[in-house]
């Protein structure tokens, strides 16, 4: 039985924690778990020794300091990049570009829809002649309340056809 068959899942989990363990950044519980695993797993123990050797070799390298003109040349390159603008350079963010495009599309759509005309009598303007005829009929309208409460009018038939039908009904009921 090979190394990966025996410790496959556990070794994959330890691989992520191994670098933190070697750097000294692992929490105490993780540190104990890695040490316990390294005690039983020779493959992970060899890998840890390889990492220690690489880290030791990197630590032995001399630190390279940048040249004195490095900061000035870097700042000049960054300033030169800011001057180069593309056609879309005036748009500060993609969100703003999307919002502007949506606004334009909505405006075009609203402008292309047909207008709905409301023919409501309350909102339409009455022509001057109609207003004048209402003023002429004002005395009749003032007497409307008296006429509407007059009981004799409710007994009259609505049309001449209704009177003929009413007489036929009266004759058949007798």
Secondary structure, 3 states (H helix, E strand, C coil): CCHHHHHHHHHHHHHHHHHHHHHCCCCHHHHHHHHHHHHHCHHHHHHHHHHHHHHHHHHHCCCCCCCCCHHHHHHHHHHHHHHCCCHHHHCCCHHHHHHHHHHHHHHHHHHHCCCCCCCCCCCCCCCHHHHHHHHHCHHHHHCHHHHHCCHHHHCCCCCHHHHHHHHHHHHHHC
